[in-house]
Amino acid sequence: MTISVKAIIGSTSSTSNNLKLVEYMKNRYADKLDITPVFINDVETFSIDIENDPTANVNKFKADVKDSDAVLFAVPEYNYSIPGALKNAIDWLSRGGDLTIKDKPAFIVGSSMGVLGSVRAQMHLRDILSNPALSPILLPGNEVYIGSIHEKMNEAGEITDHGTIEFLDLVVNNFIEFYHKTNTAITI
């Protein structure tokens, strides 16, 4: 049985390297993970004025994320942090009383054209996700920071760097093991 994973694409760019990374992972691990990208492009700006009556786009986004076994965050780095659109989408996940991602197994990947591969953004994302109204169960110790992504991915969106592929393989296998241990612990 494959694990249903909703991948929140943290960029609104049509040429997002993180979307390409998720598409690569979707194809490479199709026998283990059923990865579906979830886009944040149409999620309205959070406001307390519409918190109790969110728009159809917000409801669709939250329902898409909720309808999964696990969540994958694919995060780029903008100005040493996560993009504002991703923070906005996460704000919606913490509101409305349904605790969309609470206790849901999750992991994070990120890439950038810079050498650090979104390390600062991922540190901020982990802080944000520690909010009790969010609190997914994050895979520990398997940080995926793919720097210089433009040199490690070809025009077809395939990772060509063998070290990166081997590391992704390891992290995905670790996540699958973590997912099964987490689910066993939750059901006991």
N, C-alpha and C positions, 0 to 999 in steps of 0.2 A: 504494500500500500504506500502510495506517495503522500507526502505531507503537503497540504494546501498552504502556500505561502503568498501573502499579499506583499508586494514590494512597493513601498512608498518612494516614489521618485522625487528626490528633494530639489530638483531643478525644474524650471518651467521652459527651458530651452529645447527647441526642436532638434538640436544637434548635441544634446547632453551626452557626455561621455559616461555618466553614471547610468543613464538609460541603456546605453550600448553595453555596459558592463552587466546590467541585469538581464538584458536579452541574451548575452553570451551565457550567463549562468543558467538561464531558463532552458537553453538548448543543451548545454553540457550535462546538466544534472536532471534532465527530464525523467529519468527512470527512478529518481529519489524524491525530487521536489517538484511540485506543480506550482511554478512561480507565475504570478499574474501581476504585471505592473499596475499601480494605482497612481493616477496623476493628480496633482494639486493645482493645476492651472486655473480651474474654474471655481475653486473654493473661495467664497466671499470672505472679506475681511471680518474677523471676529468682532462682534460688538455686543455688549450687554443688552442693547436695545432689541436684538433679534435672537438672543441666546435661547429663549424658550419657544421660539417659532422660526427655526432655521430654514433657509432656502432649500429648494429641491437639490441643488448641487452639493450643499453641505450634507444633507441627509444621505445622498447617494455615496459620497466619499466615506462617511462613517460606516454605512452599511457594507460597502465593499471591503473595508478594512476588518470589520467585525466578522464577516463571513470568511474566516480562514482559521487554520490551525495555528499559524505562526505569522510573524511579521518580519520583513527585511527592510531596513532603512538604507537607502542609497543616497549618500549625502556628499554634495560638493562643498567647497569652502569659499565663502565670499567674505572678504575683509576680516579674516581670522575667525569666522564664526559660520553658523548655518545661514542659509538664505532666509530672508524675511518671510517668503511664501511658505517655506517649510515650517517655520515657527508658528505662523498663522494656522496652518492645517493641524499641527499638534495641539494648539490651543483648543481647537474644536473637539479633538479627541478627548480632552479632559473635561468637557462641559456637557451638560444635559442629563447628568445623572446615570448614564448607561455604562460608564467606565469601559469604553470601547476596547482598550488594549490591556487593561489591568490583568496581571497574571498570565498574559499570553506570551509564550516563548518568542524571543526575538533576537536578531543579530544585526550588525551594522557593517556595511562596506562603504568605501569611498575612494574616489580617484580624483586626481587633478593633474593639470599639466605641469605644476610645480613639483618639486622633489619630495615634499612632505605628504602628499596624497590625502589631504583633508584631515590631518591629525588634530588641528585646533578645533575644527568644526565638530569632529566626533567627540572631543572632550566636552564641548558645550552641550552637544546632544545628549550625552550620558547624564550630565547634570540636570537637564530639563526633564528627561525621562524618569528621573528619580522622584519626581513629584508623586505623592501618594494617589492623586487622581489619574495618573497615567500608569506607572509601575509595571511595565512589561518585565518579564523575567529575561534579562539580557545574558546572552552567552558570554561568560567571563574569559579573559585571557586570550582572545582570538581576534585581535584588532586587525582589520584589513585596510591598510593605507597604500593605495597604488599610486605612487608618484610617477611623473613623466608618462602618463597614460598614452599620450600621442605617439610615444616611441615603442609601446608594448602592445598596441592594437592595430590591426590592419584596416584597410578601407571597408572590408566586409563586416567589421565589428568583432573579429575574432582576436582573442588574446594570443600573441605570438611569443611572448616571453615565457620560457619553460619554468623558470623559478616562480613566477607569478601563478602559473597554472597549477603547479604542484602545491603552492601554499593555499590557493583557493580550494583545491581538492581536500586538503587537510582540514581546513576550516569548515567546509560543508559536511564532511564526515563527522567532525567534532560536534557540529550543530545537531545533526541527526541523532547522535548518541545522547546529547544534552536534552533534546526534545523528548525522547523516549523516557529518560530518567525523570524529567520534570513532570511529564504526564502521569507517570507511575506514582510520583510523590503526591501530586494533587489529588488523585483518585483514591488514595489510601486514607 
